[in-house]
Amino acid sequence: MEVRKPPPIRRLTGNEGYTSGVDVAPAPPGIASHDAGPNGNGHRASPTFAPPPRQTARDSAIAIDRMDVEELSVAYGAKPAVRSVSLPIRQGEVLALIGPSGCGKTTLLRSLNRLTELTRGASLSGRITLDGVDIATMEPTALRRRVTMVFQQPNPFPMSVFDNVAYVLREQAKRRPRRSAVRGPVRDALARAGLLDEVADNLDHPALRLSGGQQQRLCIARALAAQPEVLLLDEPCSALDPQSTRLIEELIIKLRDDVAVVIVTHNLQQPYRIADYVAFMYLGELVEYGSAQRMFGAPREQRTRDYVSGAFG
């Protein structure tokens, strides 16, 4: 199977690529446009876009080792979900986990902050380290402050925007701090999540009345308030409209300089747009890992070529 190099992409500005089916950036050859145009089922999904050109970690940024996954295997009862996976996770990079449903990528993501062990019957072998320390030796709550997760559906607390973010800061404090003491960190977290300008005039606004995209960025702000080293994102844009998706993808690109970012996504256009490295999983195995440029331009494994070309998924 001949693998061709991706052609130049016409970069879009503003919201051009989010209009109804026009002016969208083309998918690279070999990548089925899972989110643009008619698919194999005859449906039409959301149009895609390409963000403005950016320097990637593989080109310029300094990558800092944060986590190492070493021969990780996870099973639910007698059923294997992840099989002997080894991966580096670095600050300065966005790592995307891709693969069809049930391939183990979400189980792997949840294992990074020990959420997998909350599932009845789950067993784990291998080793995961954070800054060189085995996470199995860490107190789980402390670990989850350093390795935070944002889930597929936005899940803000039924309280104000301010209190959603302040909740994390108050939980970390030995004594409950006053509002004035956490105002600065709350605004900083909202700014880092790209939400402050939209809510600054009324931080007491109920979080549940925000739009879906704003709620998801609030959840990201809440995760960032803990000052984590690693940010885990489990399909954070799957329930969002294209405009909200664009804002969150731009945010992810900015955040990678401060935290290691790991994202699970079913949308092949998304890692093509924002990832620096990609891990393709199938039936619990890590089939291939490499730079996004290579994985989408010249994958080494036949199963990877088949998946990114849309032959299955």
C-alpha positions in Angstrom: 0.0 0.0 0.0 1.6 3.2 -1.1 1.8 5.9 1.6 2.0 9.5 0.3 3.1 12.5 2.2 0.4 15.0 3.3 -0.1 17.9 0.9 0.1 21.5 2.3 -3.0 22.5 4.3 -4.6 25.8 3.6 -4.7 27.3 7.0 -8.0 29.0 8.1 -8.5 32.0 10.2 -11.3 32.9 12.5 -14.3 30.6 12.1 -14.1 29.9 8.4 -13.6 26.2 8.8 -16.6 26.0 11.1 -19.2 27.2 8.6 -21.6 24.7 7.2 -19.5 22.4 5.1 -17.4 25.0 3.3 -13.8 26.2 3.4 -12.7 23.2 5.5 -9.1 22.1 5.6 -8.7 18.8 3.7 -7.7 15.6 5.5 -4.2 14.3 4.8 -4.2 11.5 2.2 -4.8 8.2 3.8 -6.8 9.7 6.6 -10.5 9.2 6.4 -12.3 12.4 7.3 -14.2 11.0 10.3 -15.6 14.4 11.1 -16.1 16.0 7.8 -18.2 15.0 4.8 -20.2 11.8 4.3 -18.8 8.7 6.1 -19.2 5.0 5.6 -22.7 5.1 7.1 -23.9 7.8 4.8 -24.1 10.5 7.5 -22.4 13.8 7.5 -20.5 14.9 10.6 -19.2 18.3 11.7 -16.8 20.2 9.4 -13.1 20.3 10.3 -10.6 23.0 10.5 -6.8 23.5 10.8 -5.6 25.9 13.4 -2.9 28.5 12.6 0.6 27.2 12.1 2.4 26.4 15.3 5.8 25.2 16.3 5.6 21.6 17.6 7.4 20.0 20.4 9.4 17.8 17.9 10.6 21.0 16.3 11.5 23.4 19.0 10.0 22.9 22.5 12.0 21.4 25.4 10.4 18.1 26.4 10.6 17.2 30.1 10.0 13.6 31.1 7.0 13.5 33.5 5.6 9.9 33.4 6.8 6.6 32.2 4.6 3.6 31.5 6.5 0.4 31.7 5.0 -2.9 30.6 1.6 -1.9 31.8 -1.1 -4.6 31.6 -4.7 -4.2 32.9 -7.4 -6.8 33.1 -11.0 -6.7 34.2 -11.5 -10.1 35.7 -10.2 -12.6 33.1 -10.6 -10.1 30.2 -7.4 -8.3 29.2 -7.9 -4.6 28.4 -4.3 -3.4 28.1 -1.4 -5.6 27.2 2.3 -4.8 28.1 2.2 -1.1 27.0 5.3 1.1 27.5 5.1 4.8 26.7 6.8 8.1 27.7 4.7 11.1 28.7 6.5 14.5 28.5 5.8 18.1 29.3 6.1 20.1 26.2 4.2 17.6 24.1 0.6 16.6 23.4 0.3 12.8 23.3 -2.8 11.4 21.6 -4.1 7.9 22.2 -6.1 6.7 19.2 -7.7 3.4 18.2 -11.2 1.9 17.8 -13.7 1.6 20.6 -12.7 -1.0 23.2 -9.0 -1.0 22.3 -7.9 0.0 25.8 -7.0 3.6 25.4 -9.4 4.9 28.0 -8.3 2.2 30.4 -4.7 3.3 29.9 -5.6 6.9 30.5 -7.4 6.1 33.7 -4.5 4.1 34.9 -2.3 7.1 34.9 -3.9 8.5 38.0 -5.1 5.2 39.4 -8.8 5.6 38.5 -8.8 2.1 37.0 -8.4 0.5 40.4 -11.8 1.9 41.4 -13.4 -0.6 39.0 -14.4 -3.8 40.6 -12.4 -6.8 39.4 -9.6 -4.6 37.8 -6.1 -5.9 38.2 -2.9 -4.2 37.0 0.7 -5.2 36.5 3.8 -3.3 35.3 4.9 0.1 36.5 3.9 3.8 36.1 6.2 6.5 37.4 5.7 10.2 38.0 8.9 12.2 38.2 10.7 8.8 38.8 8.4 7.7 41.7 6.1 4.7 41.3 2.6 6.0 41.5 1.5 2.8 43.3 3.4 4.1 46.3 1.6 7.5 46.3 -1.6 8.4 48.2 -4.3 8.4 45.4 -5.8 11.8 46.2 -2.4 13.4 46.2 -1.6 11.7 42.9 -4.8 13.0 41.3 -3.9 16.5 42.2 -0.7 16.1 40.2 -2.2 14.1 37.4 -5.7 15.6 36.8 -8.4 14.4 34.5 -11.1 16.1 32.4 -13.9 13.8 31.2 -15.9 13.4 28.1 -19.0 15.1 29.4 -18.5 18.5 31.2 -19.2 17.9 34.9 -19.2 21.3 36.7 -20.4 21.3 40.3 -23.8 22.9 41.0 -22.3 26.0 42.3 -20.9 29.3 41.0 -18.1 29.6 38.5 -15.9 31.0 41.2 -16.6 28.2 43.7 -16.1 25.5 41.1 -12.4 26.5 40.8 -12.0 27.6 44.4 -13.2 24.2 45.6 -9.9 22.6 44.5 -7.9 25.3 46.3 -9.9 25.0 49.5 -9.6 21.2 49.5 -5.8 21.5 49.3 -5.6 24.0 52.1 -5.2 22.9 55.8 -7.7 25.6 56.8 -10.5 27.0 54.6 -9.1 30.1 53.0 -11.2 33.3 52.6 -12.6 34.3 49.2 -10.0 37.1 49.0 -7.2 34.6 49.5 -8.2 32.4 46.5 -9.5 35.1 44.2 -6.1 35.5 42.4 -5.5 31.7 41.9 -9.1 31.3 40.7 -8.7 34.1 38.1 -5.4 32.7 37.0 -6.8 29.2 36.5 -9.7 30.7 34.5 -7.3 32.7 32.4 -5.2 29.6 31.7 -8.3 27.8 30.5 -9.2 30.7 28.2 -12.5 31.4 30.1 -11.7 34.5 32.3 -12.7 37.1 29.7 -16.1 35.6 29.3 -17.0 35.3 33.0 -14.9 38.0 34.7 -17.9 40.3 35.1 -19.9 37.7 37.1 -17.8 35.0 38.8 -20.9 34.2 40.9 -22.8 33.1 37.7 -24.1 29.5 38.2 -21.8 27.1 36.4 -24.6 24.9 35.1 -26.0 27.9 33.1 -22.8 28.2 31.0 -22.7 26.8 27.5 -21.4 23.3 27.0 -18.0 24.6 25.7 -17.7 27.0 28.6 -18.5 24.3 31.1 -15.8 22.1 29.6 -13.3 24.9 29.9 -14.4 25.5 33.4 -13.6 21.9 34.2 -10.2 22.4 32.6 -9.7 25.5 34.8 -10.7 23.4 37.9 -8.1 20.8 36.9 -5.5 23.4 36.3 -6.1 25.1 39.7 -4.4 22.1 41.3 -1.2 23.0 39.5 -0.8 19.5 38.0 2.2 18.1 36.1 0.0 16.0 33.8 -3.4 16.8 32.3 -5.5 13.8 31.1 -8.3 14.5 28.6 -10.8 11.8 27.8 -12.5 12.9 24.5 -13.0 16.4 25.8 -14.6 17.7 22.6 -16.9 14.9 21.7 -20.0 16.6 23.1 -19.1 20.1 21.8 -19.9 22.2 18.8 -17.1 23.0 16.3 -16.5 26.5 17.6 -16.1 25.2 21.2 -13.8 22.4 19.8 -11.6 25.0 18.1 -11.2 27.0 21.4 -10.3 23.9 23.4 -7.8 22.6 20.8 -6.1 26.0 20.8 -6.0 25.9 24.6 -4.5 22.4 24.5 -1.7 23.6 22.3 -0.9 26.4 24.7 -1.1 24.3 27.8 1.5 21.7 26.6 4.3 24.1 27.5 3.3 24.0 31.2 1.9 20.5 31.6 2.2 17.1 29.9 -1.0 16.6 28.0 -2.5 13.2 27.2 -5.7 13.1 25.1 -7.9 10.2 24.1 -9.9 10.9 20.9 -11.9 9.0 18.3 -11.6 11.9 15.9 -8.5 11.3 13.6 -8.5 14.9 12.5 -8.0 16.1 16.1 -4.6 14.5 16.7 -3.5 15.5 13.2 -4.2 19.1 14.2 -2.9 19.2 17.8 -0.8 16.2 18.7 3.0 16.0 18.8 3.1 12.2 19.4 0.5 9.6 18.7 0.0 6.1 20.2 -2.2 3.7 18.2 -3.8 0.9 20.2 -5.7 -2.1 19.0 -7.1 -4.9 21.1 -5.2 -3.7 24.1 -1.9 -3.7 22.4 0.3 -0.7 21.5 0.6 -1.2 17.8 2.7 1.9 17.0 4.0 5.0 18.7 5.7 7.9 17.0 5.5 11.6 16.0 2.2 12.7 14.6 4.0 13.6 11.3 5.2 10.1 10.9 2.1 8.3 12.2 -0.2 10.1 9.7 2.4 10.5 6.9 4.3 7.3 6.9 3.2 4.8 9.5 5.3 1.6 9.8 2.7 -0.9 10.7 0.0 -2.2 8.3 -2.6 -2.0 11.0 -1.8 1.6 11.6 -2.0 2.4 7.9 -5.4 0.6 7.7 -6.8 2.5 10.7 -5.7 6.0 9.6 -6.9 5.3 6.1 -10.4 4.5 7.4 -10.3 0.8 6.5 -11.7 0.0 10.0 -12.6 1.8 13.2 
